[in-house]
């Protein structure tokens, strides 16, 4: 099981590093004004300085360290069931796997948004590579699976 957790940790750090690399690599080609917010139809409704292109990697870095803190100290998390000596190991493992999986999904949302922001700054007909609703439903589906596992191992 430790191998799976290590693979998740490497994947999560790799996604964070890739977002930083992507942002630094493409910063030069951006115009001075870029889209920074999109409406529900995918059209930019707010624009800002191209320095905002570093906001996504900075926020994801903060989220990464928050998740790492929760993973390293699982007793500080909030659980839907009481933690006892009998279920402690199972619940901590479920939480550790879920937090790592959740970070993967959040990273993909940030990467998709950053890519869309870059492509939209060149063409207002650009579409996101993955629909936001798909990523949102992935998170909701993961929560359903999480609560099922927590219920099984309570």
C-alpha positions as CSV (number, residue, x, y, z in Angstrom):
1,X,0.0,0.0,0.0
2,X,2.9,2.3,0.7
3,X,3.9,2.0,-3.0
4,X,0.5,3.4,-4.1
5,X,0.8,6.3,-1.7
6,X,4.3,7.0,-2.9
7,X,3.1,6.9,-6.6
8,X,0.3,9.4,-5.7
9,X,2.8,11.7,-3.9
10,X,5.1,11.7,-6.9
11,X,2.2,12.2,-9.3
12,X,0.9,15.1,-7.2
13,X,4.3,16.8,-7.0
14,X,4.8,16.2,-10.7
15,X,1.5,17.9,-11.6
16,X,2.4,20.9,-9.4
17,X,5.8,21.1,-11.1
18,X,4.3,20.8,-14.5
19,X,1.9,23.6,-13.9
20,X,4.7,25.9,-12.8
21,X,6.8,24.8,-15.9
22,X,3.8,25.4,-18.2
23,X,3.2,28.8,-16.7
24,X,6.8,29.9,-16.8
25,X,7.3,28.6,-20.4
26,X,4.3,30.3,-21.8
27,X,4.5,33.6,-19.9
28,X,6.6,35.3,-22.5
29,X,4.1,34.7,-25.3
30,X,1.2,36.2,-23.5
31,X,-0.1,39.7,-24.3
32,X,-0.2,42.2,-21.5
33,X,-3.9,41.7,-20.9
34,X,-5.2,38.1,-20.4
35,X,-8.6,36.6,-19.5
36,X,-8.7,35.9,-15.7
37,X,-12.3,34.9,-15.2
38,X,-14.9,33.0,-17.4
39,X,-18.7,32.9,-17.2
40,X,-20.7,29.7,-17.4
41,X,-20.7,29.8,-21.2
42,X,-16.9,29.8,-21.2
43,X,-16.5,33.4,-22.4
44,X,-14.0,35.7,-20.6
45,X,-15.8,38.3,-18.5
46,X,-12.8,39.7,-16.7
47,X,-9.4,40.6,-17.9
48,X,-6.2,41.4,-16.0
49,X,-2.4,41.9,-16.2
50,X,-0.5,38.8,-17.5
51,X,1.1,38.5,-14.0
52,X,-2.2,36.8,-13.0
53,X,-1.0,33.9,-15.1
54,X,1.1,32.9,-12.0
55,X,-1.9,32.9,-9.7
56,X,-3.0,29.4,-10.6
57,X,0.4,27.8,-9.8
58,X,0.7,29.9,-6.6
59,X,-2.7,28.9,-5.3
60,X,-2.1,25.2,-6.2
61,X,1.2,25.3,-4.3
62,X,-0.7,26.5,-1.2
63,X,-3.3,23.8,-1.6
64,X,-0.5,21.2,-2.1
65,X,1.1,22.2,1.3
66,X,-2.3,22.2,3.0
67,X,-3.0,18.7,1.7
68,X,0.4,17.5,2.7
69,X,-0.2,18.7,6.2
70,X,-3.5,16.9,6.4
71,X,-1.9,13.7,5.0
72,X,1.0,13.8,7.4
73,X,-1.2,14.5,10.4
74,X,-4.4,12.5,9.7
75,X,-5.7,13.0,13.2
76,X,-6.3,16.7,12.5
77,X,-8.8,15.9,9.7
78,X,-12.6,15.8,10.2
79,X,-14.1,12.4,9.7
80,X,-17.7,11.5,9.1
81,X,-17.5,8.6,11.6
82,X,-16.0,8.5,15.1
83,X,-12.4,7.3,15.1
84,X,-11.7,4.3,17.3
85,X,-8.7,2.0,17.8
86,X,-10.4,-0.6,15.6
87,X,-11.1,1.7,12.6
88,X,-8.2,4.1,13.0
89,X,-5.8,2.5,10.5
90,X,-8.5,2.0,7.9
91,X,-10.0,5.5,8.2
92,X,-6.5,7.1,8.1
93,X,-5.7,5.1,5.0
94,X,-8.9,6.0,3.3
95,X,-8.4,9.6,4.1
96,X,-4.8,9.5,2.8
97,X,-5.8,7.9,-0.5
98,X,-8.7,10.2,-1.0
99,X,-6.8,13.4,-0.2
100,X,-4.1,12.4,-2.7
101,X,-6.8,11.5,-5.3
102,X,-8.6,14.8,-4.7
103,X,-5.4,16.7,-5.2
104,X,-5.0,15.0,-8.6
105,X,-8.5,16.1,-9.6
106,X,-7.9,19.7,-8.4
107,X,-4.5,19.8,-10.2
108,X,-6.2,18.7,-13.4
109,X,-8.8,21.5,-13.0
110,X,-6.0,24.0,-12.5
111,X,-4.0,22.7,-15.5
112,X,-7.1,22.7,-17.7
113,X,-8.0,26.3,-16.6
114,X,-4.4,27.5,-17.2
115,X,-4.3,25.9,-20.6
116,X,-7.7,27.4,-21.5
117,X,-6.6,30.9,-20.3
118,X,-3.5,30.7,-22.5
119,X,-5.4,29.5,-25.6
120,X,-8.3,31.9,-25.0
121,X,-5.8,34.8,-24.9
122,X,-4.9,34.1,-28.5
123,X,-8.4,33.2,-29.8
124,X,-11.8,33.9,-28.2
125,X,-13.2,30.8,-30.0
126,X,-11.0,28.5,-28.0
127,X,-12.8,25.8,-25.9
128,X,-11.5,24.1,-22.7
129,X,-9.9,20.7,-23.4
130,X,-12.0,19.1,-20.7
131,X,-15.4,20.5,-19.7
132,X,-15.4,21.9,-16.2
133,X,-18.6,19.9,-15.5
134,X,-16.7,16.7,-16.2
135,X,-14.1,17.6,-13.6
136,X,-16.7,18.8,-11.1
137,X,-18.7,15.6,-11.5
138,X,-15.5,13.6,-11.0
139,X,-15.0,15.2,-7.6
140,X,-18.6,14.6,-6.6
141,X,-18.4,11.0,-7.7
142,X,-15.2,10.6,-5.7
143,X,-17.0,11.9,-2.6
144,X,-19.8,9.4,-3.1
145,X,-17.2,6.6,-3.3
146,X,-15.4,8.0,-0.3
147,X,-18.5,7.9,1.9
148,X,-19.3,4.4,0.8
149,X,-15.8,3.2,1.9
150,X,-15.9,5.2,5.1
151,X,-19.3,3.5,5.9
152,X,-18.0,0.0,5.1
153,X,-14.9,0.4,7.4
154,X,-16.5,2.3,10.2
